[in-house]
Amino acid sequence: MDAKFLEILVCPLCKGPLVFDKSKDELICKGDRLAFPIKDGIPMMLESEARELPPEEEVQ
């Protein structure tokens, strides 16, 4: 994912920064503990598309 593009994107819920998880191809919001998938190079930034991160999953 392009670094400049990542700087622009924020969590649609809290407007906080996102972290790119290359291994899972997801954008992570640490504050809301949500992971937004990236499908065909396009971030799916809808709450309904996000998965909740379980408490035991480490957020980098």
All heavy atoms as TSV, in Angstrom:
chain	resi	resn	atom	element	x	y	z
A	1	MET	N	N	0.852	-1.173	0.000
A	1	MET	CA	C	0.000	0.000	0.000
A	1	MET	C	C	0.896	1.232	0.000
A	1	MET	O	O	1.878	1.293	0.727
A	1	MET	CB	C	-0.903	-0.035	1.227
A	1	MET	CG	C	-1.655	1.243	1.431
A	1	MET	SD	S	-3.287	1.071	2.151
A	1	MET	CE	C	-4.148	0.245	0.867
A	2	ASP	N	N	0.523	2.211	-0.780
A	2	ASP	CA	C	1.281	3.448	-0.904
A	2	ASP	C	C	1.265	4.209	0.426
A	2	ASP	O	O	0.195	4.401	1.033
A	2	ASP	CB	C	0.658	4.296	-2.015
A	2	ASP	CG	C	1.412	5.581	-2.263
A	2	ASP	OD1	O	2.654	5.529	-2.332
A	2	ASP	OD2	O	0.753	6.627	-2.377
A	3	ALA	N	N	2.414	4.632	0.892
A	3	ALA	CA	C	2.545	5.308	2.181
A	3	ALA	C	C	1.749	6.613	2.230
A	3	ALA	O	O	1.123	6.930	3.242
A	3	ALA	CB	C	4.009	5.577	2.487
A	4	LYS	N	N	1.745	7.365	1.127
A	4	LYS	CA	C	0.999	8.634	1.101
A	4	LYS	C	C	-0.506	8.379	1.200
A	4	LYS	O	O	-1.222	9.120	1.860
A	4	LYS	CB	C	1.323	9.421	-0.156
A	4	LYS	CG	C	2.714	9.989	-0.144
A	4	LYS	CD	C	2.839	11.118	-1.142
A	4	LYS	CE	C	4.251	11.632	-1.140
A	4	LYS	NZ	N	4.379	12.866	-0.420
A	5	PHE	N	N	-0.964	7.321	0.543
A	5	PHE	CA	C	-2.380	6.961	0.601
A	5	PHE	C	C	-2.750	6.563	2.032
A	5	PHE	O	O	-3.805	6.945	2.534
A	5	PHE	CB	C	-2.656	5.821	-0.390
A	5	PHE	CG	C	-4.100	5.465	-0.531
A	5	PHE	CD1	C	-5.044	6.399	-0.901
A	5	PHE	CD2	C	-4.521	4.161	-0.313
A	5	PHE	CE1	C	-6.379	6.066	-1.038
A	5	PHE	CE2	C	-5.856	3.815	-0.450
A	5	PHE	CZ	C	-6.779	4.771	-0.812
A	6	LEU	N	N	-1.877	5.824	2.685
A	6	LEU	CA	C	-2.124	5.390	4.054
A	6	LEU	C	C	-2.188	6.580	5.012
A	6	LEU	O	O	-2.964	6.566	5.971
A	6	LEU	CB	C	-1.044	4.403	4.494
A	6	LEU	CG	C	-1.228	3.736	5.845
A	6	LEU	CD1	C	-2.567	3.016	5.933
A	6	LEU	CD2	C	-0.102	2.758	6.100
A	7	GLU	N	N	-1.407	7.618	4.758
A	7	GLU	CA	C	-1.440	8.816	5.596
A	7	GLU	C	C	-2.790	9.524	5.527
A	7	GLU	O	O	-3.222	10.142	6.498
A	7	GLU	CB	C	-0.349	9.796	5.165
A	7	GLU	CG	C	1.049	9.360	5.522
A	7	GLU	CD	C	2.096	10.332	5.008
A	7	GLU	OE1	O	1.752	11.490	4.702
A	7	GLU	OE2	O	3.268	9.919	4.910
A	8	ILE	N	N	-3.451	9.438	4.391
A	8	ILE	CA	C	-4.732	10.124	4.179
A	8	ILE	C	C	-5.885	9.367	4.835
A	8	ILE	O	O	-6.807	9.977	5.359
A	8	ILE	CB	C	-5.006	10.287	2.667
A	8	ILE	CG1	C	-3.966	11.190	2.044
A	8	ILE	CG2	C	-6.399	10.834	2.415
A	8	ILE	CD1	C	-3.999	11.218	0.533
A	9	LEU	N	N	-5.824	8.037	4.783
A	9	LEU	CA	C	-6.923	7.226	5.308
A	9	LEU	C	C	-6.992	7.280	6.828
A	9	LEU	O	O	-5.969	7.241	7.509
A	9	LEU	CB	C	-6.750	5.769	4.882
A	9	LEU	CG	C	-7.028	5.451	3.430
A	9	LEU	CD1	C	-6.718	3.983	3.147
A	9	LEU	CD2	C	-8.461	5.745	3.062
A	10	VAL	N	N	-8.209	7.355	7.348
A	10	VAL	CA	C	-8.451	7.305	8.787
A	10	VAL	C	C	-9.614	6.348	9.038
A	10	VAL	O	O	-10.363	6.004	8.128
A	10	VAL	CB	C	-8.781	8.699	9.377
A	10	VAL	CG1	C	-7.601	9.641	9.256
A	10	VAL	CG2	C	-10.017	9.294	8.734
A	11	CYS	N	N	-9.755	5.941	10.274
A	11	CYS	CA	C	-10.868	5.080	10.657
A	11	CYS	C	C	-12.176	5.846	10.434
A	11	CYS	O	O	-12.313	6.991	10.865
A	11	CYS	CB	C	-10.722	4.685	12.127
A	11	CYS	SG	S	-12.134	3.748	12.757
A	12	PRO	N	N	-13.153	5.230	9.772
A	12	PRO	CA	C	-14.417	5.925	9.529
A	12	PRO	C	C	-15.235	6.151	10.806
A	12	PRO	O	O	-16.128	6.990	10.814
A	12	PRO	CB	C	-15.153	5.005	8.559
A	12	PRO	CG	C	-14.530	3.671	8.732
A	12	PRO	CD	C	-13.120	3.908	9.162
A	13	LEU	N	N	-14.910	5.444	11.875
A	13	LEU	CA	C	-15.668	5.600	13.116
A	13	LEU	C	C	-15.074	6.669	14.033
A	13	LEU	O	O	-15.755	7.600	14.440
A	13	LEU	CB	C	-15.746	4.272	13.862
A	13	LEU	CG	C	-16.384	3.125	13.078
A	13	LEU	CD1	C	-16.301	1.836	13.856
A	13	LEU	CD2	C	-17.818	3.457	12.754
A	14	CYS	N	N	-13.784	6.517	14.356
A	14	CYS	CA	C	-13.170	7.432	15.330
A	14	CYS	C	C	-12.272	8.480	14.685
A	14	CYS	O	O	-11.763	9.352	15.379
A	14	CYS	CB	C	-12.382	6.632	16.363
A	14	CYS	SG	S	-10.856	5.893	15.733
A	15	LYS	N	N	-12.055	8.364	13.380
A	15	LYS	CA	C	-11.182	9.281	12.626
A	15	LYS	C	C	-9.720	9.180	13.059
A	15	LYS	O	O	-8.927	10.072	12.807
A	15	LYS	CB	C	-11.651	10.739	12.725
A	15	LYS	CG	C	-13.109	10.962	12.384
A	15	LYS	CD	C	-13.458	10.506	11.003
A	15	LYS	CE	C	-14.903	10.853	10.690
A	15	LYS	NZ	N	-15.703	9.727	10.291
A	16	GLY	N	N	-9.369	8.071	13.718
A	16	GLY	CA	C	-8.000	7.847	14.159
A	16	GLY	C	C	-7.147	7.239	13.052
A	16	GLY	O	O	-7.662	6.813	12.012
A	17	PRO	N	N	-5.839	7.174	13.273
A	17	PRO	CA	C	-4.929	6.618	12.260
A	17	PRO	C	C	-5.102	5.111	12.108
A	17	PRO	O	O	-5.594	4.424	13.010
A	17	PRO	CB	C	-3.544	6.953	12.825
A	17	PRO	CG	C	-3.754	7.072	14.289
A	17	PRO	CD	C	-5.144	7.609	14.476
A	18	LEU	N	N	-4.706	4.617	10.947
A	18	LEU	CA	C	-4.776	3.193	10.644
A	18	LEU	C	C	-3.372	2.640	10.451
A	18	LEU	O	O	-2.472	3.360	10.031
A	18	LEU	CB	C	-5.594	2.958	9.368
A	18	LEU	CG	C	-7.055	3.407	9.437
A	18	LEU	CD1	C	-7.671	3.377	8.053
A	18	LEU	CD2	C	-7.845	2.530	10.388
A	19	VAL	N	N	-3.214	1.364	10.759
A	19	VAL	CA	C	-1.940	0.669	10.587
A	19	VAL	C	C	-2.152	-0.412	9.538
A	19	VAL	O	O	-3.128	-1.168	9.613
A	19	VAL	CB	C	-1.481	0.036	11.919
A	19	VAL	CG1	C	-0.207	-0.754	11.732
A	19	VAL	CG2	C	-1.312	1.097	12.981
A	20	PHE	N	N	-1.251	-0.486	8.573
A	20	PHE	CA	C	-1.350	-1.488	7.507
A	20	PHE	C	C	-0.714	-2.791	7.964
A	20	PHE	O	O	0.449	-2.824	8.341
A	20	PHE	CB	C	-0.673	-0.977	6.241
A	20	PHE	CG	C	-0.681	-1.950	5.095
A	20	PHE	CD1	C	-1.854	-2.540	4.676
A	20	PHE	CD2	C	0.483	-2.274	4.447
A	20	PHE	CE1	C	-1.868	-3.435	3.621
A	20	PHE	CE2	C	0.494	-3.165	3.390
A	20	PHE	CZ	C	-0.694	-3.744	2.982
A	21	ASP	N	N	-1.502	-3.865	7.966
A	21	ASP	CA	C	-1.000	-5.206	8.281
A	21	ASP	C	C	-0.825	-5.939	6.959
A	21	ASP	O	O	-1.791	-6.440	6.374
A	21	ASP	CB	C	-1.978	-5.946	9.186
A	21	ASP	CG	C	-1.473	-7.313	9.622
A	21	ASP	OD1	O	-0.541	-7.843	8.990
A	21	ASP	OD2	O	-2.024	-7.853	10.594
A	22	LYS	N	N	0.408	-5.959	6.487
A	22	LYS	CA	C	0.709	-6.528	5.180
A	22	LYS	C	C	0.417	-8.026	5.123
A	22	LYS	O	O	-0.067	-8.527	4.117
A	22	LYS	CB	C	2.176	-6.261	4.840
A	22	LYS	CG	C	2.552	-6.562	3.429
A	22	LYS	CD	C	3.984	-6.121	3.150
A	22	LYS	CE	C	4.304	-6.231	1.688
A	22	LYS	NZ	N	5.619	-5.692	1.359
A	23	SER	N	N	0.679	-8.741	6.214
A	23	SER	CA	C	0.494	-10.195	6.217
A	23	SER	C	C	-0.970	-10.591	6.054
A	23	SER	O	O	-1.278	-11.627	5.467
A	23	SER	CB	C	1.064	-10.804	7.500
A	23	SER	OG	O	0.332	-10.364	8.627
A	24	LYS	N	N	-1.890	-9.769	6.561
A	24	LYS	CA	C	-3.325	-10.081	6.459
A	24	LYS	C	C	-4.036	-9.200	5.436
A	24	LYS	O	O	-5.237	-9.363	5.218
A	24	LYS	CB	C	-3.991	-9.936	7.822
A	24	LYS	CG	C	-3.481	-10.950	8.819
A	24	LYS	CD	C	-4.172	-10.792	10.133
A	24	LYS	CE	C	-3.624	-11.791	11.137
A	24	LYS	NZ	N	-4.156	-11.579	12.471
A	25	ASP	N	N	-3.311	-8.246	4.845
A	25	ASP	CA	C	-3.884	-7.308	3.874
A	25	ASP	C	C	-5.097	-6.587	4.478
A	25	ASP	O	O	-6.192	-6.605	3.931
A	25	ASP	CB	C	-4.237	-8.035	2.579
A	25	ASP	CG	C	-4.059	-7.140	1.363
A	25	ASP	OD1	O	-3.337	-6.133	1.459
A	25	ASP	OD2	O	-4.642	-7.455	0.310
A	26	GLU	N	N	-4.845	-5.958	5.633
A	26	GLU	CA	C	-5.896	-5.249	6.356
A	26	GLU	C	C	-5.360	-3.910	6.867
A	26	GLU	O	O	-4.164	-3.742	7.063
A	26	GLU	CB	C	-6.354	-6.044	7.581
A	26	GLU	CG	C	-7.015	-7.347	7.282
A	26	GLU	CD	C	-7.383	-8.119	8.535
A	26	GLU	OE1	O	-6.626	-8.105	9.522
A	26	GLU	OE2	O	-8.449	-8.744	8.513
A	27	LEU	N	N	-6.292	-3.001	7.101
A	27	LEU	CA	C	-5.981	-1.742	7.775
A	27	LEU	C	C	-6.569	-1.837	9.174
A	27	LEU	O	O	-7.759	-2.120	9.337
A	27	LEU	CB	C	-6.574	-0.553	7.020
A	27	LEU	CG	C	-5.964	-0.292	5.642
A	27	LEU	CD1	C	-6.760	0.769	4.906
A	27	LEU	CD2	C	-4.513	0.129	5.772
A	28	ILE	N	N	-5.728	-1.626	10.189
A	28	ILE	CA	C	-6.119	-1.821	11.577
A	28	ILE	C	C	-6.330	-0.485	12.273
A	28	ILE	O	O	-5.484	0.406	12.188
A	28	ILE	CB	C	-5.025	-2.601	12.345
A	28	ILE	CG1	C	-4.642	-3.881	11.610
A	28	ILE	CG2	C	-5.423	-2.853	13.790
A	28	ILE	CD1	C	-5.677	-4.956	11.599
A	29	CYS	N	N	-7.456	-0.374	12.981
A	29	CYS	CA	C	-7.698	0.759	13.873
A	29	CYS	C	C	-7.461	0.246	15.287
A	29	CYS	O	O	-8.225	-0.590	15.784
A	29	CYS	CB	C	-9.117	1.290	13.729
A	29	CYS	SG	S	-9.488	2.593	14.935
A	30	LYS	N	N	-6.409	0.739	15.927
A	30	LYS	CA	C	-6.071	0.291	17.279
A	30	LYS	C	C	-7.129	0.736	18.291
A	30	LYS	O	O	-7.463	0.001	19.204
A	30	LYS	CB	C	-4.710	0.832	17.704
A	30	LYS	CG	C	-3.552	0.237	16.937
A	30	LYS	CD	C	-2.239	0.813	17.427
A	30	LYS	CE	C	-1.065	0.251	16.674
A	30	LYS	NZ	N	0.218	0.786	17.168
A	31	GLY	N	N	-7.638	1.935	18.131
A	31	GLY	CA	C	-8.615	2.485	19.073
A	31	GLY	C	C	-9.910	1.694	19.114
A	31	GLY	O	O	-10.425	1.386	20.192
A	32	ASP	N	N	-10.444	1.362	17.951
A	32	ASP	CA	C	-11.713	0.633	17.872
A	32	ASP	C	C	-11.524	-0.877	17.785
A	32	ASP	O	O	-12.496	-1.617	17.824
A	32	ASP	CB	C	-12.525	1.098	16.659
A	32	ASP	CG	C	-13.037	2.518	16.826
A	32	ASP	OD1	O	-13.410	2.889	17.950
A	32	ASP	OD2	O	-13.049	3.255	15.828
A	33	ARG	N	N	-10.241	-1.315	17.639
A	33	ARG	CA	C	-9.902	-2.732	17.486
A	33	ARG	C	C	-10.696	-3.360	16.340
A	33	ARG	O	O	-11.322	-4.397	16.475
A	33	ARG	CB	C	-10.109	-3.502	18.789
A	33	ARG	CG	C	-9.136	-3.031	19.859
A	33	ARG	CD	C	-8.981	-3.964	21.006
A	33	ARG	NE	N	-8.598	-5.316	20.693
A	33	ARG	CZ	C	-7.346	-5.729	20.455
A	33	ARG	NH1	N	-6.363	-4.870	20.489
A	33	ARG	NH2	N	-7.091	-6.988	20.193
A	34	LEU	N	N	-10.637	-2.677	15.188
A	34	LEU	CA	C	-11.282	-3.159	13.977
A	34	LEU	C	C	-10.235	-3.340	12.889
A	34	LEU	O	O	-9.262	-2.590	12.818
A	34	LEU	CB	C	-12.343	-2.172	13.491
A	34	LEU	CG	C	-13.585	-2.022	14.350
A	34	LEU	CD1	C	-14.459	-0.895	13.798
A	34	LEU	CD2	C	-14.372	-3.313	14.414
A	35	ALA	N	N	-10.475	-4.331	12.029
A	35	ALA	CA	C	-9.599	-4.585	10.886
A	35	ALA	C	C	-10.435	-4.456	9.614
A	35	ALA	O	O	-11.405	-5.183	9.424
A	35	ALA	CB	C	-8.995	-5.979	10.988
A	36	PHE	N	N	-10.051	-3.502	8.772
A	36	PHE	CA	C	-10.748	-3.264	7.515
A	36	PHE	C	C	-10.000	-3.995	6.399
A	36	PHE	O	O	-8.813	-3.754	6.193
A	36	PHE	CB	C	-10.813	-1.761	7.217
A	36	PHE	CG	C	-11.589	-0.982	8.237
A	36	PHE	CD1	C	-10.941	-0.403	9.320
A	36	PHE	CD2	C	-12.957	-0.854	8.141
A	36	PHE	CE1	C	-11.635	0.305	10.279
A	36	PHE	CE2	C	-13.677	-0.143	9.092
A	36	PHE	CZ	C	-13.015	0.436	10.163
A	37	PRO	N	N	-10.688	-4.869	5.667
A	37	PRO	CA	C	-10.003	-5.640	4.620
A	37	PRO	C	C	-9.668	-4.789	3.404
A	37	PRO	O	O	-10.295	-3.759	3.153
A	37	PRO	CB	C	-11.031	-6.715	4.258
A	37	PRO	CG	C	-12.352	-6.078	4.537
A	37	PRO	CD	C	-12.110	-5.192	5.742
A	38	ILE	N	N	-8.668	-5.247	2.668
A	38	ILE	CA	C	-8.311	-4.636	1.389
A	38	ILE	C	C	-8.576	-5.693	0.328
A	38	ILE	O	O	-7.980	-6.766	0.344
A	38	ILE	CB	C	-6.833	-4.201	1.373
A	38	ILE	CG1	C	-6.590	-3.175	2.468
A	38	ILE	CG2	C	-6.461	-3.638	0.003
A	38	ILE	CD1	C	-5.149	-2.795	2.659
A	39	LYS	N	N	-9.520	-5.403	-0.568
A	39	LYS	CA	C	-9.906	-6.356	-1.615
A	39	LYS	C	C	-9.545	-5.784	-2.977
A	39	LYS	O	O	-9.970	-4.671	-3.312
A	39	LYS	CB	C	-11.409	-6.649	-1.548
A	39	LYS	CG	C	-11.833	-7.292	-0.247
A	39	LYS	CD	C	-13.319	-7.535	-0.207
A	39	LYS	CE	C	-13.726	-8.112	1.132
A	39	LYS	NZ	N	-15.183	-8.237	1.261
A	40	ASP	N	N	-8.753	-6.512	-3.716
A	40	ASP	CA	C	-8.310	-6.080	-5.044
A	40	ASP	C	C	-7.661	-4.700	-5.005
A	40	ASP	O	O	-7.866	-3.871	-5.881
A	40	ASP	CB	C	-9.473	-6.080	-6.043
A	40	ASP	CG	C	-10.058	-7.463	-6.264
A	40	ASP	OD1	O	-9.269	-8.431	-6.287
A	40	ASP	OD2	O	-11.291	-7.580	-6.403
A	41	GLY	N	N	-6.917	-4.436	-3.910
A	41	GLY	CA	C	-6.214	-3.169	-3.775
A	41	GLY	C	C	-7.057	-2.016	-3.280
A	41	GLY	O	O	-6.589	-0.894	-3.174
A	42	ILE	N	N	-8.336	-2.283	-2.947
A	42	ILE	CA	C	-9.245	-1.234	-2.507
A	42	ILE	C	C	-9.636	-1.464	-1.048
A	42	ILE	O	O	-10.190	-2.512	-0.713
A	42	ILE	CB	C	-10.526	-1.204	-3.376
A	42	ILE	CG1	C	-10.144	-0.965	-4.832
A	42	ILE	CG2	C	-11.500	-0.144	-2.879
A	42	ILE	CD1	C	-11.273	-1.180	-5.808
A	43	PRO	N	N	-9.352	-0.493	-0.163
A	43	PRO	CA	C	-9.738	-0.643	1.238
A	43	PRO	C	C	-11.261	-0.593	1.398
A	43	PRO	O	O	-11.919	0.302	0.856
A	43	PRO	CB	C	-9.095	0.555	1.939
A	43	PRO	CG	C	-8.137	1.130	0.961
A	43	PRO	CD	C	-8.579	0.720	-0.395
A	44	MET	N	N	-11.802	-1.550	2.109
A	44	MET	CA	C	-13.237	-1.602	2.392
A	44	MET	C	C	-13.450	-0.905	3.742
A	44	MET	O	O	-13.291	-1.502	4.791
A	44	MET	CB	C	-13.727	-3.051	2.474
A	44	MET	CG	C	-13.503	-3.858	1.220
A	44	MET	SD	S	-14.562	-3.296	-0.119
A	44	MET	CE	C	-13.343	-2.933	-1.358
A	45	MET	N	N	-13.780	0.376	3.688
A	45	MET	CA	C	-13.822	1.204	4.887
A	45	MET	C	C	-15.214	1.331	5.488
A	45	MET	O	O	-15.555	2.344	6.090
A	45	MET	CB	C	-13.249	2.593	4.571
A	45	MET	CG	C	-11.820	2.570	4.058
A	45	MET	SD	S	-10.678	1.725	5.155
A	45	MET	CE	C	-10.714	2.825	6.555
A	46	LEU	N	N	-16.006	0.282	5.384
A	46	LEU	CA	C	-17.331	0.271	5.991
A	46	LEU	C	C	-17.289	-0.541	7.275
A	46	LEU	O	O	-16.645	-1.593	7.334
A	46	LEU	CB	C	-18.354	-0.353	5.043
A	46	LEU	CG	C	-18.566	0.358	3.713
A	46	LEU	CD1	C	-19.452	-0.474	2.809
A	46	LEU	CD2	C	-19.188	1.723	3.949
A	47	GLU	N	N	-18.003	-0.080	8.287
A	47	GLU	CA	C	-18.032	-0.809	9.554
A	47	GLU	C	C	-18.564	-2.227	9.361
A	47	GLU	O	O	-18.079	-3.173	9.985
A	47	GLU	CB	C	-18.886	-0.056	10.575
A	47	GLU	CG	C	-18.898	-0.684	11.939
A	47	GLU	CD	C	-19.728	0.092	12.946
A	47	GLU	OE1	O	-20.403	1.060	12.570
A	47	GLU	OE2	O	-19.683	-0.298	14.123
A	48	SER	N	N	-19.508	-2.391	8.461
A	48	SER	CA	C	-20.086	-3.708	8.204
A	48	SER	C	C	-19.089	-4.672	7.555
A	48	SER	O	O	-19.240	-5.887	7.645
A	48	SER	CB	C	-21.331	-3.587	7.329
A	48	SER	OG	O	-21.002	-2.999	6.086
A	49	GLU	N	N	-18.051	-4.152	6.896
A	49	GLU	CA	C	-17.019	-4.976	6.255
A	49	GLU	C	C	-15.883	-5.323	7.216
A	49	GLU	O	O	-15.124	-6.256	6.968
A	49	GLU	CB	C	-16.430	-4.236	5.053
A	49	GLU	CG	C	-17.382	-4.043	3.899
A	49	GLU	CD	C	-17.571	-5.297	3.075
A	49	GLU	OE1	O	-16.639	-6.117	2.992
A	49	GLU	OE2	O	-18.669	-5.461	2.520
A	50	ALA	N	N	-15.751	-4.568	8.297
A	50	ALA	CA	C	-14.640	-4.751	9.234
A	50	ALA	C	C	-14.879	-5.952	10.140
A	50	ALA	O	O	-16.019	-6.330	10.414
A	50	ALA	CB	C	-14.467	-3.496	10.076
A	51	ARG	N	N	-13.761	-6.527	10.591
A	51	ARG	CA	C	-13.875	-7.590	11.591
A	51	ARG	C	C	-13.351	-7.044	12.910
A	51	ARG	O	O	-12.433	-6.228	12.949
A	51	ARG	CB	C	-13.115	-8.839	11.166
A	51	ARG	CG	C	-11.619	-8.729	11.208
A	51	ARG	CD	C	-10.949	-10.068	10.854
A	51	ARG	NE	N	-9.509	-9.899	10.865
A	51	ARG	CZ	C	-8.736	-10.100	11.922
A	51	ARG	NH1	N	-9.254	-10.514	13.053
A	51	ARG	NH2	N	-7.436	-9.897	11.853
A	52	GLU	N	N	-13.983	-7.473	13.990
A	52	GLU	CA	C	-13.527	-7.071	15.315
A	52	GLU	C	C	-12.313	-7.902	15.688
A	52	GLU	O	O	-12.290	-9.107	15.450
A	52	GLU	CB	C	-14.638	-7.273	16.340
A	52	GLU	CG	C	-15.778	-6.309	16.186
A	52	GLU	CD	C	-16.794	-6.417	17.308
A	52	GLU	OE1	O	-16.392	-6.686	18.465
A	52	GLU	OE2	O	-17.974	-6.234	17.031
A	53	LEU	N	N	-11.328	-7.243	16.250
A	53	LEU	CA	C	-10.135	-7.950	16.691
A	53	LEU	C	C	-10.402	-8.546	18.069
A	53	LEU	O	O	-10.802	-7.829	18.989
A	53	LEU	CB	C	-8.941	-6.997	16.753
A	53	LEU	CG	C	-8.536	-6.372	15.423
A	53	LEU	CD1	C	-7.453	-5.334	15.646
A	53	LEU	CD2	C	-8.059	-7.420	14.458
A	54	PRO	N	N	-10.191	-9.851	18.221
A	54	PRO	CA	C	-10.401	-10.468	19.533
A	54	PRO	C	C	-9.369	-9.954	20.536
A	54	PRO	O	O	-8.277	-9.514	20.143
A	54	PRO	CB	C	-10.218	-11.961	19.263
A	54	PRO	CG	C	-9.516	-12.064	17.966
A	54	PRO	CD	C	-9.774	-10.801	17.208
A	55	PRO	N	N	-9.691	-9.986	21.825
A	55	PRO	CA	C	-8.775	-9.461	22.843
A	55	PRO	C	C	-7.378	-10.084	22.815
A	55	PRO	O	O	-6.402	-9.418	23.117
A	55	PRO	CB	C	-9.477	-9.774	24.165
A	55	PRO	CG	C	-10.891	-10.025	23.814
A	55	PRO	CD	C	-10.916	-10.483	22.384
A	56	GLU	N	N	-7.298	-11.360	22.429
A	56	GLU	CA	C	-5.998	-12.028	22.438
A	56	GLU	C	C	-5.151	-11.710	21.205
A	56	GLU	O	O	-3.962	-12.005	21.175
A	56	GLU	CB	C	-6.149	-13.555	22.563
A	56	GLU	CG	C	-6.868	-14.215	21.417
A	56	GLU	CD	C	-8.390	-14.201	21.524
A	56	GLU	OE1	O	-8.951	-13.674	22.498
A	56	GLU	OE2	O	-9.029	-14.718	20.597
A	57	GLU	N	N	-5.745	-11.091	20.186
A	57	GLU	CA	C	-4.973	-10.751	18.982
A	57	GLU	C	C	-4.147	-9.489	19.218
A	57	GLU	O	O	-4.677	-8.446	19.620
A	57	GLU	CB	C	-5.893	-10.558	17.777
A	57	GLU	CG	C	-5.123	-10.392	16.477
A	57	GLU	CD	C	-6.011	-10.453	15.248
A	57	GLU	OE1	O	-7.121	-10.994	15.330
A	57	GLU	OE2	O	-5.593	-9.930	14.220
A	58	GLU	N	N	-2.870	-9.618	18.971
A	58	GLU	CA	C	-1.938	-8.498	19.175
A	58	GLU	C	C	-2.132	-7.449	18.087
A	58	GLU	O	O	-2.223	-7.765	16.911
A	58	GLU	CB	C	-0.504	-9.030	19.112
A	58	GLU	CG	C	0.538	-8.052	19.551
A	58	GLU	CD	C	0.557	-7.838	21.048
A	58	GLU	OE1	O	0.146	-8.743	21.792
A	58	GLU	OE2	O	0.954	-6.747	21.460
A	59	VAL	N	N	-2.203	-6.181	18.500
A	59	VAL	CA	C	-2.304	-5.066	17.556
A	59	VAL	C	C	-0.941	-4.401	17.515
A	59	VAL	O	O	-0.428	-3.938	18.511
A	59	VAL	CB	C	-3.391	-4.062	17.996
A	59	VAL	CG1	C	-3.445	-2.903	17.014
A	59	VAL	CG2	C	-4.739	-4.734	18.105
A	60	GLN	N	N	-0.358	-4.360	16.326
A	60	GLN	CA	C	0.992	-3.817	16.174
A	60	GLN	C	C	0.998	-2.324	16.119
A	60	GLN	O	O	0.396	-1.605	15.565
A	60	GLN	CB	C	1.642	-4.392	14.933
A	60	GLN	CG	C	1.719	-5.884	15.003
A	60	GLN	CD	C	2.261	-6.481	13.712
A	60	GLN	OE1	O	2.924	-5.818	12.940
A	60	GLN	NE2	N	1.994	-7.736	13.509
